[in-house]
Amino acid sequence: MKADLRGAGVRGPGSEGPLRASDRASLRRTNLGLVLRLLRDAGPRPRTQIANETGLPKATITNLVGELVERGLVSEGQAERLGSVGRPSSTVRLDGRTICGIGVEINVDYLSLIAFDLRGELVVERHIPYDARGSEPDAVLDRMAEAISEAHDALRARGVHPVAVTIAAPGVIGMDTGVVSYAPNIGWRDVAVTDGLRTRLSPKALPIRLENDAKLGAIAEYRVAAAADIHDLLCVTGETGVGGGIISDGRLLRGSAGFAGEIGHMPLDPTGQPCSCGRRGCWETMVGLAALLRLAAPPEDAVHDPTVDLEQRLTELRRRADSGDARTLAALAQIADGLAVGLALLVDVLNPRAIVLGGYFAHFGDHLVDRVRAELSARVMAPEAGNCEIVLSTLGFSAAARGGAYLALDSVYQDPGAFA
């Protein structure tokens, strides 16, 4: 995995006059974050290797690691000898089991809450079937606040300190304002999510930030892909809408106004089905969950019932596909063809190393992926689809909440000195 050393901002002594006390404190906090991010991105390593990779003196690394150990953010393992000479060096690894980040996703049919500690280990997971589209925004925020409060209390009882919450929401969101401007799939316009949750959670309110669900899903998928040395990928998630998250050279691509990745509303069939955004033939009308259900079963079929957990309904459709049900298999073939149309355009424009299919696409992956691969090879301009791999997500419907939990921990990596 690439080590994220960007933004370290280490200033050479004397470059702008003598360092004052406040400057030294700021520099130390910056360097603490530099070491912690290196361990996150590149894995456990000896102090001598940390010094070589950061360019900081060995004595400085010894002091920084000592402080991180005192704060419970890293631990040192058994000493190992590097090469044939020299003293053994202990391996430094992330610890941070007493702090965690919380991610919460608002979806059409459910709310999802996940918490990870600094080591990336799951400490809490909740999946709450909930008809968000059929509920008023205030009622949804009430239920979210209740879930966050319950998780907060359970974590504190176990000696785990939540540091922040990230909310994953569909549609167009304002990161700075914490407002969901437009989320047609759940019927929201100008909903002040972060302020609403802070009011409901006070005095237990944690720092809260809002982010698009597909972008958070891409963050979670990148943690998996980076281990395979994949740093340019497109994550396409099939739910009620179709979300996209773009990772370019290991960085989340947001665009100039933060709206990059709104791929579900690419107008691919102007004479097609009406879309929740008010137009016709958007990509999600061709391959979104509603399209699959419409193609696979009549309206009175139980798989259309929003009060039944989504995964149960998809399991039933999967059973039908595996048993050879003609209508279900025809529906999946049509979805695969529609997927290939949109993916081919995106591959031509973005040239990703991999496309990760998430959400319900992964649930039916073996019924979709071969057909999608064949169509991509035929449609993409570059030979062999630009060597783009099609892979299936292993995260199920939890990717957005997972990405939210990881992002909630970002403040620790940026300023470890603020956390005891």
QUIJOWO-V819368 format. One line per field, one symbol per residue. ss: DSSP state (a for helix, b for strand, c for the rest). burial: 1 if it has 16 or more other C-alpha atoms within 10 Angstrom, else 0. A space follows every 50 residues. Layout:
BEGIN
ss=???
burial=???
END
This chain:
BEGIN
ss=cccccccccccccbccbcccaaaaaaaaaaaaaaaaaaaaaaccbbaaaa aaaacccaaaaaaaaaaaaacccbbbbbbbccccccccbbbbbbccccbb bbbbbbcccbbbbbbbbccccbbbbbbbbcccccccaaaaaaaaaaaaaa aaaaaaacccbbbbbbbbbccbbbccccbbbbbccccbbbbbaaaaaaaa acccccbbbbbbaaaaaaaaaaaaaaaaccccbbbbbbcccbbbbbbbcc bbccccccccccaaacbccccccbcccccbcbaaaaacaaaaaaaacccc caaacccccaaaaaaaaaaaaacccaaaaaaaaaaaaaaaaaaaaaaaaa cccbbbbbbaaaacaaaaaaaaaaaaaaacccaaaaacbbbbcccaaaaa aaaaaaaacaaaaacaaacc
burial=11110001000000000000000000111111111111111001111111 10010000001001101110111111000000000000111111111111 11111111111111111111001110101111100010011011101110 11001000011111111111111100011111111111101111011101 10001101111111111111111111000111111111111111111101 01100001101111101100001011000111111111111110111000 00110100110011001101100000011011111111111111011000 11111111111111101110111011101100001101011111111111 11111111111111111000
END
